[in-house]
Amino acid sequence: MTGCAQAPVLRERGQHEVFCGLTGIVWLHRKMPDAFFLVVGSRTCAHLLQSAAGVMIFAEPRFATAILEEGDLAGLKDANEELDRTVAQLLERRPDVRRLFLVGSCPSEVIKLDLARAAERLNAAHAPHTAVLNYSGSGIETTFTQGEDACLAAMVPALERTDDANLVLVGALPDVVEDQALALLSAMGIAAQVLPARRAGEAPRVGPNTRYALLQPFLGDTAAALDRAGATRIAAPFPFGEEGTTAWLRAVADAHGVDDATFARATDAPRARARKAVSTVAETLSGKRISFLPDSQMEPSLARFLARECGMEPVEVGTPYLHSAIMAEELALLPECRLSEGQDVERQLDRLRADAPDLTVCGLGLANPLEAEGLTTKWAIELVFTPVHFYEQAADLAALFARPLRRKGLLLGSNTPRGSGGVKPPVLAAE
């Protein structure tokens, strides 16, 4: 197959469907149990977080919203004084907090509240016990995965410097998946640290002899921050599926001089398990056509996995932003298809209806309307919240795409009378 490395990219700028970057707090606060995320925003921000996390406020989760009232928005109150008081009360009540993130939102950005300066002021007051950092989770011109990117990028300048050679894995994964990655590298004699670290005291150091490997395709700002700190990125496809995981591990192993025999001992068994597990699920996916609407920046990597390991045919692979350097290895493996960056939603929907793929991966706001038109859809956000990286999760990743197709087949079968040549498909709820 000819890759998409030199393929033309359809770049669109128009009305687009996005999900708020604050949602990254849902998985980040679970990843860092000594961190607290204080959103400076509106009641809408508070309701979004509570709904997305499925946690009631009285359960005292490690996130909250400092609500901007009408007086703050109108400039009748000193928002900085109120923020200082809120932070002091929070840290007095929660002395276990070692990292406090002030998270900007659409309302705080609209009124030009300088949270970066506020974070510097509060860090001077509460360090070293609690480090105070700032990033923006605003969804005005971002995708929801960029909340994690902004958070990790904000952490890089605060990392301790070192001249020692070290390896840093970059990206928030569920603990069990992260442990699998570290175990695979350890079997090859490679030690690694992770950004974000689970605990403040475990944060990696960075310097001119640091190599880093990205775990997620949407960490462009974090990669740029690490580059500025002198670190060097290990270029590789992303660890989705057996092929992507092996290529990612091979790139890291080559950067550390691991020989072929050692690499094979560490990877042969899990590779075989992953291939066998994926092949079972791929029976449902093989020969099916799939289109991705832009949502998470994971789209090219997922399309590569589905095409090369599951036998699917990518029709259009849309992504909010296409980082040509970070995605170069992925695009070289992606079969020829229509690549698009950004979104003009009405034009893209027109193309989608004309293409009529077997499966469409899209955001929550478009899924049910498309199902009502007879298109089978998959929620893109589930691909971020579900463990899908590395060998042991490869079949689970394939199953996320197979499930809506199987479900539609079962429902259509149950609605087809005996002796009938078929009936009009029922309207299905999106998944």
Helices and strands as residue ranges (DSSP letters): E 9-13, G 21-23, H 24-31, E 35-41, H 43-53, G 57-59, E 63-67, H 70-73, H 79-93, E 99-104, H 106-110, H 115-126, E 131-136, H 146-155, G 156-158, E 166-170, H 175-187, E 193-195, G 200-202, E 210-214, H 220-228, E 232-233, H 241-255, H 260-285, E 289-292, H 299-310, E 313-319, H 328-333, E 338-343, H 345-355, E 359-362, H 364-372, E 377-379, H 382-385, G 391-393, H 394-414
